[in-house]
């Protein structure tokens, strides 16, 4: 599903104008991204948690050059769905 499809579905379900729904969706994405970058978690009851995970340092390989390289420890964005959400997927 694309952002345009999400906006269209929100418009059809709520009756909000397309440009307003687009602004809300884009503002939501900016807020989530900014807070995650700043190290803050976002908890949405009944949906899930946006957070970060830390990947440990490891040895990687450059196959074309046949070399080993060190991949430093780094953070990645992570979404953890709530139990209700998980149970709906299990059906």
Backbone torsions as a table, in degrees:
resi	resn	phi	psi	omega
1	UNK	NA	134.3	-179.5
2	UNK	-96.5	169.8	178.2
3	UNK	-60.8	-39.9	179.1
4	UNK	-62.2	-38.9	178.4
5	UNK	-68.9	-37.6	176.7
6	UNK	-62.7	-46.6	179.4
7	UNK	-60.6	-44.1	-179.9
8	UNK	-62.5	-40.4	179.8
9	UNK	-68.4	-40.5	177.0
10	UNK	-61.5	-42.2	178.9
11	UNK	-61.4	-44.1	-177.8
12	UNK	-70.5	-32.0	-178.5
13	UNK	-83.5	-26.6	-175.2
14	UNK	-113.0	-19.0	-177.4
15	UNK	81.2	7.7	178.1
16	UNK	-74.1	147.5	177.8
17	UNK	-65.5	150.1	-174.1
18	UNK	-60.7	-42.0	-177.6
19	UNK	-66.9	-34.4	178.1
20	UNK	-70.9	-41.9	178.8
21	UNK	-63.6	-39.3	178.6
22	UNK	-63.0	-43.0	178.4
23	UNK	-61.9	-40.2	179.8
24	UNK	-66.2	-45.6	179.9
25	UNK	-62.5	-45.5	179.8
26	UNK	-65.7	-39.2	177.8
27	UNK	-64.5	-39.5	177.6
28	UNK	-60.1	-45.2	-178.9
29	UNK	-64.5	-39.4	178.7
30	UNK	-64.8	-43.9	179.9
31	UNK	-62.6	-45.3	179.3
32	UNK	-61.6	-49.3	-177.5
33	UNK	-62.3	-45.8	-178.8
34	UNK	-62.6	-42.3	-179.8
35	UNK	-68.7	-39.5	178.3
36	UNK	-64.9	-42.8	178.6
37	UNK	-61.6	-35.7	-179.7
38	UNK	-83.5	5.8	175.1
39	UNK	84.8	13.1	179.4
40	UNK	-99.9	139.3	176.3
41	UNK	-86.9	154.3	177.4
42	UNK	-120.7	121.9	-179.0
43	UNK	-108.8	120.1	176.8
44	UNK	-116.9	103.7	-177.4
45	UNK	-57.2	132.6	-179.8
46	UNK	83.1	-1.2	-179.9
47	UNK	-126.2	-63.8	179.3
48	UNK	161.4	-167.3	-175.4
49	UNK	-125.9	130.5	171.0
50	UNK	-96.6	126.8	-176.9
51	UNK	-151.6	-170.7	174.9
52	UNK	-122.1	153.9	172.9
53	UNK	-121.8	148.0	178.0
54	UNK	-101.0	123.4	174.8
55	UNK	-91.9	128.4	-178.5
56	UNK	-70.1	158.9	175.5
57	UNK	-62.0	141.7	179.3
58	UNK	-149.6	169.5	177.2
59	UNK	-97.5	123.4	177.0
60	UNK	-110.1	176.2	-179.5
61	UNK	-129.4	138.8	168.1
62	UNK	-97.9	99.0	-171.6
63	UNK	-63.4	-41.8	-178.1
64	UNK	-63.1	-34.5	-178.8
65	UNK	-98.0	-4.6	-178.5
66	UNK	54.1	49.3	-179.5
67	UNK	-125.2	153.9	170.3
68	UNK	-99.1	138.8	177.7
69	UNK	-131.5	154.9	177.6
70	UNK	-92.4	122.7	174.0
71	UNK	-94.4	114.8	-175.0
72	UNK	-69.2	161.5	175.0
73	UNK	-59.8	137.6	-180.0
74	UNK	-152.3	163.3	-179.7
75	UNK	-102.7	147.4	176.3
76	UNK	-130.2	149.7	175.5
77	UNK	-71.0	149.4	-175.3
78	UNK	-146.8	139.1	174.3
79	UNK	-117.8	128.4	177.7
80	UNK	-116.6	112.3	179.7
81	UNK	-70.6	152.7	178.0
82	UNK	-74.3	168.1	-176.8
83	UNK	-60.5	-40.0	179.2
84	UNK	-60.7	-43.7	178.1
85	UNK	-62.0	-46.8	179.0
86	UNK	-59.5	-42.0	-178.5
87	UNK	-66.9	-32.1	176.4
88	UNK	-67.8	-33.3	178.2
89	UNK	-72.3	-29.3	-176.5
90	UNK	-74.5	-13.5	-177.7
91	UNK	-74.6	NA	NA
